[in-house]
C-alpha cells in the first residue's frame, strides 16, 4: 500500500480542509462564526493528531495533542 492509498492520506486532507475552513471563519471576524471556528479547529487538530499517531511522528503528536486539549477546553466552555 502506498502512502497515498493509506487511511492517513484521507484523514490528513480532510483535517486540512477543516482547518482551512476554520481559519476562513476566523478571518471574517464575525462573532457568529466563532463557535464554528472552534468546532472545526478541534476536529481538524484531532485529525492531524490521528495522522501523527499513524505516522509515528512525535512532533505532530505533541503539537496536535496539546492543541486538541486546548481547543477541547474551549468546546466544553462553550456549553457552559
PDB file of N, CA, C and O in Angstrom:
ATOM      1  N   UNK A   1       0.846  -1.185   0.000  1.00  0.00           N
ATOM      2  CA  UNK A   1       0.000   0.000   0.000  1.00  0.00           C
ATOM      3  C   UNK A   1       0.890   1.247   0.000  1.00  0.00           C
ATOM      4  O   UNK A   1       1.772   1.390   0.847  1.00  0.00           O
ATOM      5  N   UNK A   2       0.652   2.128  -0.940  1.00  0.00           N
ATOM      6  CA  UNK A   2       1.426   3.363  -0.989  1.00  0.00           C
ATOM      7  C   UNK A   2       0.880   4.344   0.037  1.00  0.00           C
ATOM      8  O   UNK A   2      -0.217   4.172   0.567  1.00  0.00           O
ATOM      9  N   UNK A   3       1.663   5.363   0.300  1.00  0.00           N
ATOM     10  CA  UNK A   3       1.250   6.357   1.292  1.00  0.00           C
ATOM     11  C   UNK A   3      -0.054   7.041   0.880  1.00  0.00           C
ATOM     12  O   UNK A   3      -0.880   7.373   1.731  1.00  0.00           O
ATOM     13  N   UNK A   4      -0.236   7.251  -0.431  1.00  0.00           N
ATOM     14  CA  UNK A   4      -1.446   7.911  -0.919  1.00  0.00           C
ATOM     15  C   UNK A   4      -2.679   7.059  -0.665  1.00  0.00           C
ATOM     16  O   UNK A   4      -3.759   7.599  -0.427  1.00  0.00           O
ATOM     17  N   UNK A   5      -2.543   5.761  -0.709  1.00  0.00           N
ATOM     18  CA  UNK A   5      -3.683   4.874  -0.539  1.00  0.00           C
ATOM     19  C   UNK A   5      -4.014   4.596   0.917  1.00  0.00           C
ATOM     20  O   UNK A   5      -5.055   4.007   1.208  1.00  0.00           O
ATOM     21  N   UNK A   6      -3.156   5.004   1.832  1.00  0.00           N
ATOM     22  CA  UNK A   6      -3.393   4.720   3.237  1.00  0.00           C
ATOM     23  C   UNK A   6      -4.493   5.632   3.785  1.00  0.00           C
ATOM     24  O   UNK A   6      -4.786   6.689   3.227  1.00  0.00           O
ATOM     25  N   UNK A   7      -5.085   5.199   4.878  1.00  0.00           N
ATOM     26  CA  UNK A   7      -6.154   5.974   5.517  1.00  0.00           C
ATOM     27  C   UNK A   7      -5.625   7.328   6.000  1.00  0.00           C
ATOM     28  O   UNK A   7      -6.370   8.307   6.037  1.00  0.00           O
ATOM     29  N   UNK A   8      -4.345   7.383   6.368  1.00  0.00           N
ATOM     30  CA  UNK A   8      -3.755   8.638   6.834  1.00  0.00           C
ATOM     31  C   UNK A   8      -3.823   9.716   5.759  1.00  0.00           C
ATOM     32  O   UNK A   8      -3.996  10.893   6.075  1.00  0.00           O
ATOM     33  N   UNK A   9      -3.690   9.329   4.495  1.00  0.00           N
ATOM     34  CA  UNK A   9      -3.748  10.293   3.396  1.00  0.00           C
ATOM     35  C   UNK A   9      -5.111  10.980   3.364  1.00  0.00           C
ATOM     36  O   UNK A   9      -5.188  12.198   3.204  1.00  0.00           O
ATOM     37  N   UNK A  10      -6.166  10.219   3.515  1.00  0.00           N
ATOM     38  CA  UNK A  10      -7.522  10.778   3.504  1.00  0.00           C
ATOM     39  C   UNK A  10      -7.788  11.621   4.750  1.00  0.00           C
ATOM     40  O   UNK A  10      -8.404  12.684   4.666  1.00  0.00           O
ATOM     41  N   UNK A  11      -7.326  11.149   5.892  1.00  0.00           N
ATOM     42  CA  UNK A  11      -7.532  11.891   7.137  1.00  0.00           C
ATOM     43  C   UNK A  11      -6.811  13.226   7.089  1.00  0.00           C
ATOM     44  O   UNK A  11      -7.374  14.246   7.488  1.00  0.00           O
ATOM     45  N   UNK A  12      -5.558  13.239   6.601  1.00  0.00           N
ATOM     46  CA  UNK A  12      -4.800  14.494   6.593  1.00  0.00           C
ATOM     47  C   UNK A  12      -5.442  15.532   5.682  1.00  0.00           C
ATOM     48  O   UNK A  12      -5.432  16.720   6.002  1.00  0.00           O
ATOM     49  N   UNK A  13      -6.002  15.105   4.551  1.00  0.00           N
ATOM     50  CA  UNK A  13      -6.627  16.076   3.654  1.00  0.00           C
ATOM     51  C   UNK A  13      -7.962  16.565   4.201  1.00  0.00           C
ATOM     52  O   UNK A  13      -8.291  17.742   4.057  1.00  0.00           O
ATOM     53  N   UNK A  14      -8.723  15.698   4.816  1.00  0.00           N
ATOM     54  CA  UNK A  14      -9.982  16.134   5.447  1.00  0.00           C
ATOM     55  C   UNK A  14      -9.694  17.083   6.608  1.00  0.00           C
ATOM     56  O   UNK A  14     -10.347  18.116   6.754  1.00  0.00           O
ATOM     57  N   UNK A  15      -8.709  16.720   7.434  1.00  0.00           N
ATOM     58  CA  UNK A  15      -8.339  17.575   8.568  1.00  0.00           C
ATOM     59  C   UNK A  15      -7.825  18.928   8.085  1.00  0.00           C
ATOM     60  O   UNK A  15      -8.133  19.960   8.682  1.00  0.00           O
ATOM     61  N   UNK A  16      -7.050  18.927   7.017  1.00  0.00           N
ATOM     62  CA  UNK A  16      -6.545  20.186   6.468  1.00  0.00           C
ATOM     63  C   UNK A  16      -7.684  21.055   5.945  1.00  0.00           C
ATOM     64  O   UNK A  16      -7.683  22.270   6.148  1.00  0.00           O
ATOM     65  N   UNK A  17      -8.649  20.442   5.279  1.00  0.00           N
ATOM     66  CA  UNK A  17      -9.809  21.195   4.781  1.00  0.00           C
ATOM     67  C   UNK A  17     -10.602  21.791   5.945  1.00  0.00           C
ATOM     68  O   UNK A  17     -11.066  22.927   5.861  1.00  0.00           O
ATOM     69  N   UNK A  18     -10.757  21.029   7.027  1.00  0.00           N
ATOM     70  CA  UNK A  18     -11.460  21.544   8.209  1.00  0.00           C
ATOM     71  C   UNK A  18     -10.718  22.738   8.796  1.00  0.00           C
ATOM     72  O   UNK A  18     -11.339  23.740   9.150  1.00  0.00           O
ATOM     73  N   UNK A  19      -9.402  22.641   8.902  1.00  0.00           N
ATOM     74  CA  UNK A  19      -8.620  23.743   9.468  1.00  0.00           C
ATOM     75  C   UNK A  19      -8.642  24.982   8.584  1.00  0.00           C
ATOM     76  O   UNK A  19      -8.710  26.100   9.093  1.00  0.00           O
ATOM     77  N   UNK A  20      -8.585  24.802   7.279  1.00  0.00           N
ATOM     78  CA  UNK A  20      -8.659  25.948   6.362  1.00  0.00           C
ATOM     79  C   UNK A  20     -10.018  26.625   6.464  1.00  0.00           C
ATOM     80  O   UNK A  20     -10.102  27.853   6.476  1.00  0.00           O
ATOM     81  N   UNK A  21     -11.074  25.838   6.537  1.00  0.00           N
ATOM     82  CA  UNK A  21     -12.422  26.396   6.693  1.00  0.00           C
ATOM     83  C   UNK A  21     -12.545  27.140   8.014  1.00  0.00           C
ATOM     84  O   UNK A  21     -13.151  28.210   8.073  1.00  0.00           O
ATOM     85  N   UNK A  22     -11.971  26.576   9.077  1.00  0.00           N
ATOM     86  CA  UNK A  22     -11.998  27.237  10.388  1.00  0.00           C
ATOM     87  C   UNK A  22     -11.252  28.568  10.344  1.00  0.00           C
ATOM     88  O   UNK A  22     -11.713  29.556  10.915  1.00  0.00           O
ATOM     89  N   UNK A  23     -10.106  28.598   9.672  1.00  0.00           N
ATOM     90  CA  UNK A  23      -9.345  29.842   9.558  1.00  0.00           C
ATOM     91  C   UNK A  23     -10.106  30.889   8.757  1.00  0.00           C
ATOM     92  O   UNK A  23     -10.057  32.077   9.075  1.00  0.00           O
ATOM     93  N   UNK A  24     -10.802  30.452   7.729  1.00  0.00           N
ATOM     94  CA  UNK A  24     -11.607  31.391   6.939  1.00  0.00           C
ATOM     95  C   UNK A  24     -12.730  31.972   7.794  1.00  0.00           C
ATOM     96  O   UNK A  24     -13.025  33.164   7.709  1.00  0.00           O
ATOM     97  N   UNK A  25     -13.356  31.130   8.619  1.00  0.00           N
ATOM     98  CA  UNK A  25     -14.407  31.611   9.516  1.00  0.00           C
ATOM     99  C   UNK A  25     -13.831  32.605  10.522  1.00  0.00           C
ATOM    100  O   UNK A  25     -14.457  33.621  10.826  1.00  0.00           O
ATOM    101  N   UNK A  26     -12.644  32.310  11.034  1.00  0.00           N
ATOM    102  CA  UNK A  26     -11.981  33.200  11.998  1.00  0.00           C
ATOM    103  C   UNK A  26     -11.656  34.540  11.356  1.00  0.00           C
ATOM    104  O   UNK A  26     -11.788  35.586  11.991  1.00  0.00           O
ATOM    105  N   UNK A  27     -11.234  34.507  10.102  1.00  0.00           N
ATOM    106  CA  UNK A  27     -10.819  35.727   9.408  1.00  0.00           C
ATOM    107  C   UNK A  27     -11.974  36.691   9.160  1.00  0.00           C
ATOM    108  O   UNK A  27     -11.749  37.886   8.970  1.00  0.00           O
ATOM    109  N   UNK A  28     -13.202  36.187   9.161  1.00  0.00           N
ATOM    110  CA  UNK A  28     -14.343  37.088   8.958  1.00  0.00           C
ATOM    111  C   UNK A  28     -14.496  38.058  10.117  1.00  0.00           C
ATOM    112  O   UNK A  28     -15.005  39.166   9.947  1.00  0.00           O
ATOM    113  N   UNK A  29     -14.053  37.634  11.302  1.00  0.00           N
ATOM    114  CA  UNK A  29     -14.175  38.497  12.475  1.00  0.00           C
ATOM    115  C   UNK A  29     -15.574  38.569  13.033  1.00  0.00           C
ATOM    116  O   UNK A  29     -15.830  39.315  13.979  1.00  0.00           O
ATOM    117  N   UNK A  30     -16.480  37.810  12.465  1.00  0.00           N
ATOM    118  CA  UNK A  30     -17.867  37.835  12.935  1.00  0.00           C
ATOM    119  C   UNK A  30     -18.037  36.909  14.131  1.00  0.00           C
ATOM    120  O   UNK A  30     -17.615  35.753  14.097  1.00  0.00           O
ATOM    121  N   UNK A  31     -18.648  37.418  15.169  1.00  0.00           N
ATOM    122  CA  UNK A  31     -18.880  36.631  16.384  1.00  0.00           C
ATOM    123  C   UNK A  31     -19.714  35.385  16.105  1.00  0.00           C
ATOM    124  O   UNK A  31     -19.563  34.367  16.780  1.00  0.00           O
ATOM    125  N   UNK A  32     -20.589  35.468  15.116  1.00  0.00           N
ATOM    126  CA  UNK A  32     -21.457  34.342  14.782  1.00  0.00           C
ATOM    127  C   UNK A  32     -20.670  33.115  14.341  1.00  0.00           C
ATOM    128  O   UNK A  32     -21.154  31.991  14.470  1.00  0.00           O
ATOM    129  N   UNK A  33     -19.469  33.318  13.826  1.00  0.00           N
ATOM    130  CA  UNK A  33     -18.665  32.206  13.334  1.00  0.00           C
ATOM    131  C   UNK A  33     -17.648  31.691  14.341  1.00  0.00           C
ATOM    132  O   UNK A  33     -16.906  30.761  14.028  1.00  0.00           O
ATOM    133  N   UNK A  34     -17.589  32.262  15.536  1.00  0.00           N
ATOM    134  CA  UNK A  34     -16.556  31.869  16.490  1.00  0.00           C
ATOM    135  C   UNK A  34     -16.713  30.414  16.950  1.00  0.00           C
ATOM    136  O   UNK A  34     -15.717  29.702  17.080  1.00  0.00           O
ATOM    137  N   UNK A  35     -17.938  29.966  17.194  1.00  0.00           N
ATOM    138  CA  UNK A  35     -18.133  28.568  17.585  1.00  0.00           C
ATOM    139  C   UNK A  35     -17.868  27.627  16.416  1.00  0.00           C
ATOM    140  O   UNK A  35     -17.323  26.539  16.598  1.00  0.00           O
ATOM    141  N   UNK A  36     -18.251  28.046  15.228  1.00  0.00           N
ATOM    142  CA  UNK A  36     -17.979  27.274  14.019  1.00  0.00           C
ATOM    143  C   UNK A  36     -16.471  27.067  13.878  1.00  0.00           C
ATOM    144  O   UNK A  36     -16.010  25.961  13.595  1.00  0.00           O
ATOM    145  N   UNK A  37     -15.719  28.133  14.076  1.00  0.00           N
ATOM    146  CA  UNK A  37     -14.261  28.082  14.028  1.00  0.00           C
ATOM    147  C   UNK A  37     -13.727  27.123  15.093  1.00  0.00           C
ATOM    148  O   UNK A  37     -12.868  26.289  14.806  1.00  0.00           O
ATOM    149  N   UNK A  38     -14.228  27.240  16.305  1.00  0.00           N
ATOM    150  CA  UNK A  38     -13.762  26.406  17.408  1.00  0.00           C
ATOM    151  C   UNK A  38     -14.009  24.926  17.142  1.00  0.00           C
ATOM    152  O   UNK A  38     -13.115  24.103  17.340  1.00  0.00           O
ATOM    153  N   UNK A  39     -15.193  24.589  16.702  1.00  0.00           N
ATOM    154  CA  UNK A  39     -15.531  23.180  16.464  1.00  0.00           C
ATOM    155  C   UNK A  39     -14.742  22.599  15.292  1.00  0.00           C
ATOM    156  O   UNK A  39     -14.234  21.481  15.376  1.00  0.00           O
ATOM    157  N   UNK A  40     -14.642  23.354  14.206  1.00  0.00           N
ATOM    158  CA  UNK A  40     -13.884  22.855  13.053  1.00  0.00           C
ATOM    159  C   UNK A  40     -12.394  22.733  13.368  1.00  0.00           C
ATOM    160  O   UNK A  40     -11.742  21.784  12.934  1.00  0.00           O
ATOM    161  N   UNK A  41     -11.862  23.684  14.117  1.00  0.00           N
ATOM    162  CA  UNK A  41     -10.451  23.616  14.508  1.00  0.00           C
ATOM    163  C   UNK A  41     -10.192  22.391  15.377  1.00  0.00           C
ATOM    164  O   UNK A  41      -9.180  21.709  15.216  1.00  0.00           O
ATOM    165  N   UNK A  42     -11.107  22.119  16.294  1.00  0.00           N
ATOM    166  CA  UNK A  42     -10.964  20.951  17.166  1.00  0.00           C
ATOM    167  C   UNK A  42     -10.950  19.664  16.350  1.00  0.00           C
ATOM    168  O   UNK A  42     -10.116  18.789  16.582  1.00  0.00           O
ATOM    169  N   UNK A  43     -11.861  19.546  15.405  1.00  0.00           N
ATOM    170  CA  UNK A  43     -11.906  18.347  14.558  1.00  0.00           C
ATOM    171  C   UNK A  43     -10.662  18.236  13.675  1.00  0.00           C
ATOM    172  O   UNK A  43     -10.113  17.148  13.503  1.00  0.00           O
ATOM    173  N   UNK A  44     -10.226  19.355  13.124  1.00  0.00           N
ATOM    174  CA  UNK A  44      -9.050  19.350  12.264  1.00  0.00           C
ATOM    175  C   UNK A  44      -7.783  18.974  13.009  1.00  0.00           C
ATOM    176  O   UNK A  44      -6.973  18.195  12.506  1.00  0.00           O
ATOM    177  N   UNK A  45      -7.607  19.520  14.202  1.00  0.00           N
ATOM    178  CA  UNK A  45      -6.432  19.199  15.007  1.00  0.00           C
ATOM    179  C   UNK A  45      -6.487  17.737  15.452  1.00  0.00           C
ATOM    180  O   UNK A  45      -5.457  17.063  15.498  1.00  0.00           O
ATOM    181  N   UNK A  46      -7.674  17.249  15.778  1.00  0.00           N
ATOM    182  CA  UNK A  46      -7.801  15.837  16.137  1.00  0.00           C
ATOM    183  C   UNK A  46      -7.425  14.947  14.951  1.00  0.00           C
ATOM    184  O   UNK A  46      -6.756  13.928  15.122  1.00  0.00           O
ATOM    185  N   UNK A  47      -7.854  15.332  13.763  1.00  0.00           N
ATOM    186  CA  UNK A  47      -7.492  14.569  12.569  1.00  0.00           C
ATOM    187  C   UNK A  47      -5.988  14.503  12.382  1.00  0.00           C
ATOM    188  O   UNK A  47      -5.444  13.445  12.069  1.00  0.00           O
ATOM    189  N   UNK A  48      -5.316  15.629  12.573  1.00  0.00           N
ATOM    190  CA  UNK A  48      -3.859  15.635  12.439  1.00  0.00           C
ATOM    191  C   UNK A  48      -3.189  14.871  13.571  1.00  0.00           C
ATOM    192  O   UNK A  48      -2.107  14.315  13.381  1.00  0.00           O
ATOM    193  N   UNK A  49      -3.812  14.834  14.745  1.00  0.00           N
ATOM    194  CA  UNK A  49      -3.294  14.009  15.832  1.00  0.00           C
ATOM    195  C   UNK A  49      -3.325  12.531  15.437  1.00  0.00           C
ATOM    196  O   UNK A  49      -2.368  11.795  15.680  1.00  0.00           O
ATOM    197  N   UNK A  50      -4.419  12.113  14.835  1.00  0.00           N
ATOM    198  CA  UNK A  50      -4.537  10.729  14.363  1.00  0.00           C
ATOM    199  C   UNK A  50      -3.460  10.434  13.315  1.00  0.00           C
ATOM    200  O   UNK A  50      -2.828   9.378  13.345  1.00  0.00           O
ATOM    201  N   UNK A  51      -3.261  11.362  12.402  1.00  0.00           N
ATOM    202  CA  UNK A  51      -2.219  11.175  11.375  1.00  0.00           C
ATOM    203  C   UNK A  51      -0.842  11.064  12.030  1.00  0.00           C
ATOM    204  O   UNK A  51      -0.037  10.219  11.640  1.00  0.00           O
ATOM    205  N   UNK A  52      -0.574  11.903  13.012  1.00  0.00           N
ATOM    206  CA  UNK A  52       0.699  11.827  13.719  1.00  0.00           C
ATOM    207  C   UNK A  52       0.919  10.473  14.371  1.00  0.00           C
ATOM    208  O   UNK A  52       2.024   9.932  14.348  1.00  0.00           O
ATOM    209  N   UNK A  53      -0.147   9.930  14.954  1.00  0.00           N
ATOM    210  CA  UNK A  53      -0.051   8.609  15.575  1.00  0.00           C
ATOM    211  C   UNK A  53       0.192   7.537  14.505  1.00  0.00           C
ATOM    212  O   UNK A  53       1.036   6.659  14.684  1.00  0.00           O
ATOM    213  N   UNK A  54      -0.543   7.611  13.403  1.00  0.00           N
ATOM    214  CA  UNK A  54      -0.370   6.632  12.330  1.00  0.00           C
ATOM    215  C   UNK A  54       1.033   6.683  11.727  1.00  0.00           C
ATOM    216  O   UNK A  54       1.603   5.649  11.377  1.00  0.00           O
ATOM    217  N   UNK A  55       1.580   7.883  11.609  1.00  0.00           N
ATOM    218  CA  UNK A  55       2.915   8.056  11.050  1.00  0.00           C
ATOM    219  C   UNK A  55       4.008   7.897  12.102  1.00  0.00           C
ATOM    220  O   UNK A  55       5.194   7.876  11.771  1.00  0.00           O
ATOM    221  N   UNK A  56       3.611   7.785  13.368  1.00  0.00           N
ATOM    222  CA  UNK A  56       4.555   7.705  14.485  1.00  0.00           C
ATOM    223  C   UNK A  56       5.497   8.910  14.498  1.00  0.00           C
ATOM    224  O   UNK A  56       6.701   8.769  14.713  1.00  0.00           O
ATOM    225  N   UNK A  57       4.933  10.085  14.265  1.00  0.00           N
ATOM    226  CA  UNK A  57       5.687  11.341  14.221  1.00  0.00           C
ATOM    227  C   UNK A  57       5.459  12.082  15.536  1.00  0.00           C
ATOM    228  O   UNK A  57       4.390  12.650  15.759  1.00  0.00           O
ATOM    229  N   UNK A  58       6.459  12.073  16.394  1.00  0.00           N
ATOM    230  CA  UNK A  58       6.305  12.650  17.733  1.00  0.00           C
ATOM    231  C   UNK A  58       5.992  14.141  17.710  1.00  0.00           C
ATOM    232  O   UNK A  58       5.215  14.621  18.535  1.00  0.00           O
ATOM    233  N   UNK A  59       6.582  14.872  16.783  1.00  0.00           N
ATOM    234  CA  UNK A  59       6.321  16.311  16.709  1.00  0.00           C
ATOM    235  C   UNK A  59       4.850  16.576  16.392  1.00  0.00           C
ATOM    236  O   UNK A  59       4.227  17.434  17.018  1.00  0.00           O
ATOM    237  N   UNK A  60       4.298  15.852  15.433  1.00  0.00           N
ATOM    238  CA  UNK A  60       2.873  16.006  15.114  1.00  0.00           C
ATOM    239  C   UNK A  60       1.996  15.587  16.280  1.00  0.00           C
ATOM    240  O   UNK A  60       0.984  16.228  16.562  1.00  0.00           O
ATOM    241  N   UNK A  61       2.379  14.518  16.956  1.00  0.00           N
ATOM    242  CA  UNK A  61       1.592  14.030  18.086  1.00  0.00           C
ATOM    243  C   UNK A  61       1.564  15.067  19.205  1.00  0.00           C
ATOM    244  O   UNK A  61       0.495  15.395  19.719  1.00  0.00           O
ATOM    245  N   UNK A  62       2.728  15.583  19.583  1.00  0.00           N
ATOM    246  CA  UNK A  62       2.792  16.545  20.688  1.00  0.00           C
ATOM    247  C   UNK A  62       2.054  17.828  20.339  1.00  0.00           C
ATOM    248  O   UNK A  62       1.224  18.300  21.116  1.00  0.00           O
ATOM    249  N   UNK A  63       2.352  18.392  19.178  1.00  0.00           N
ATOM    250  CA  UNK A  63       1.716  19.640  18.760  1.00  0.00           C
ATOM    251  C   UNK A  63       0.203  19.516  18.738  1.00  0.00           C
ATOM    252  O   UNK A  63      -0.502  20.368  19.278  1.00  0.00           O
ATOM    253  N   UNK A  64      -0.296  18.464  18.120  1.00  0.00           N
ATOM    254  CA  UNK A  64      -1.736  18.334  17.957  1.00  0.00           C
ATOM    255  C   UNK A  64      -2.440  17.817  19.200  1.00  0.00           C
ATOM    256  O   UNK A  64      -3.622  18.100  19.394  1.00  0.00           O
ATOM    257  N   UNK A  65      -1.745  17.067  20.049  1.00  0.00           N
ATOM    258  CA  UNK A  65      -2.335  16.644  21.326  1.00  0.00           C
ATOM    259  C   UNK A  65      -2.554  17.866  22.221  1.00  0.00           C
ATOM    260  O   UNK A  65      -3.613  18.018  22.829  1.00  0.00           O
ATOM    261  N   UNK A  66      -1.546  18.730  22.296  1.00  0.00           N
ATOM    262  CA  UNK A  66      -1.676  19.951  23.101  1.00  0.00           C
ATOM    263  C   UNK A  66      -2.762  20.854  22.505  1.00  0.00           C
ATOM    264  O   UNK A  66      -3.609  21.373  23.232  1.00  0.00           O
ATOM    265  N   UNK A  67      -2.732  21.035  21.198  1.00  0.00           N
ATOM    266  CA  UNK A  67      -3.762  21.859  20.550  1.00  0.00           C
ATOM    267  C   UNK A  67      -5.154  21.297  20.749  1.00  0.00           C
ATOM    268  O   UNK A  67      -6.102  22.050  20.972  1.00  0.00           O
ATOM    269  N   UNK A  68      -5.290  19.980  20.670  1.00  0.00           N
ATOM    270  CA  UNK A  68      -6.600  19.346  20.851  1.00  0.00           C
ATOM    271  C   UNK A  68      -7.121  19.571  22.261  1.00  0.00           C
ATOM    272  O   UNK A  68      -8.301  19.875  22.437  1.00  0.00           O
ATOM    273  N   UNK A  69      -6.267  19.427  23.270  1.00  0.00           N
ATOM    274  CA  UNK A  69      -6.696  19.650  24.657  1.00  0.00           C
ATOM    275  C   UNK A  69      -7.129  21.101  24.857  1.00  0.00           C
ATOM    276  O   UNK A  69      -8.163  21.364  25.469  1.00  0.00           O
ATOM    277  N   UNK A  70      -6.342  22.034  24.343  1.00  0.00           N
ATOM    278  CA  UNK A  70      -6.680  23.457  24.475  1.00  0.00           C
ATOM    279  C   UNK A  70      -8.019  23.759  23.808  1.00  0.00           C
ATOM    280  O   UNK A  70      -8.873  24.424  24.395  1.00  0.00           O
ATOM    281  N   UNK A  71      -8.199  23.273  22.586  1.00  0.00           N
ATOM    282  CA  UNK A  71      -9.450  23.525  21.874  1.00  0.00           C
ATOM    283  C   UNK A  71     -10.625  22.803  22.522  1.00  0.00           C
ATOM    284  O   UNK A  71     -11.739  23.326  22.544  1.00  0.00           O
ATOM    285  N   UNK A  72     -10.384  21.605  23.049  1.00  0.00           N
ATOM    286  CA  UNK A  72     -11.456  20.858  23.710  1.00  0.00           C
ATOM    287  C   UNK A  72     -11.938  21.587  24.961  1.00  0.00           C
ATOM    288  O   UNK A  72     -13.129  21.564  25.270  1.00  0.00           O
ATOM    289  N   UNK A  73     -11.029  22.227  25.676  1.00  0.00           N
ATOM    290  CA  UNK A  73     -11.427  23.054  26.823  1.00  0.00           C
ATOM    291  C   UNK A  73     -12.364  24.164  26.350  1.00  0.00           C
ATOM    292  O   UNK A  73     -13.368  24.457  27.000  1.00  0.00           O
ATOM    293  N   UNK A  74     -12.030  24.776  25.218  1.00  0.00           N
ATOM    294  CA  UNK A  74     -12.903  25.814  24.651  1.00  0.00           C
ATOM    295  C   UNK A  74     -14.259  25.264  24.259  1.00  0.00           C
ATOM    296  O   UNK A  74     -15.278  25.927  24.451  1.00  0.00           O
ATOM    297  N   UNK A  75     -14.283  24.053  23.709  1.00  0.00           N
ATOM    298  CA  UNK A  75     -15.562  23.436  23.335  1.00  0.00           C
ATOM    299  C   UNK A  75     -16.406  23.210  24.580  1.00  0.00           C
ATOM    300  O   UNK A  75     -17.597  23.521  24.591  1.00  0.00           O
ATOM    301  N   UNK A  76     -15.796  22.669  25.627  1.00  0.00           N
ATOM    302  CA  UNK A  76     -16.547  22.430  26.876  1.00  0.00           C
ATOM    303  C   UNK A  76     -17.050  23.738  27.472  1.00  0.00           C
ATOM    304  O   UNK A  76     -18.175  23.799  27.967  1.00  0.00           O
ATOM    305  N   UNK A  77     -16.227  24.788  27.430  1.00  0.00           N
ATOM    306  CA  UNK A  77     -16.661  26.090  27.933  1.00  0.00           C
ATOM    307  C   UNK A  77     -17.812  26.664  27.131  1.00  0.00           C
ATOM    308  O   UNK A  77     -18.622  27.419  27.668  1.00  0.00           O
ATOM    309  N   UNK A  78     -17.898  26.319  25.854  1.00  0.00           N
ATOM    310  CA  UNK A  78     -18.965  26.856  25.021  1.00  0.00           C
ATOM    311  C   UNK A  78     -20.329  26.282  25.415  1.00  0.00           C
ATOM    312  O   UNK A  78     -21.368  26.871  25.113  1.00  0.00           O
ATOM    313  N   UNK A  79     -20.317  25.125  26.093  1.00  0.00           N
ATOM    314  CA  UNK A  79     -21.570  24.523  26.543  1.00  0.00           C
ATOM    315  C   UNK A  79     -22.036  25.059  27.884  1.00  0.00           C
ATOM    316  O   UNK A  79     -23.186  24.844  28.269  1.00  0.00           O
ATOM    317  N   UNK A  80     -21.162  25.752  28.603  1.00  0.00           N
ATOM    318  CA  UNK A  80     -21.497  26.260  29.934  1.00  0.00           C
ATOM    319  C   UNK A  80     -21.992  27.673  29.854  1.00  0.00           C
ATOM    320  O   UNK A  80     -22.324  28.271  30.878  1.00  0.00           O
TER     321      UNK A  80
END
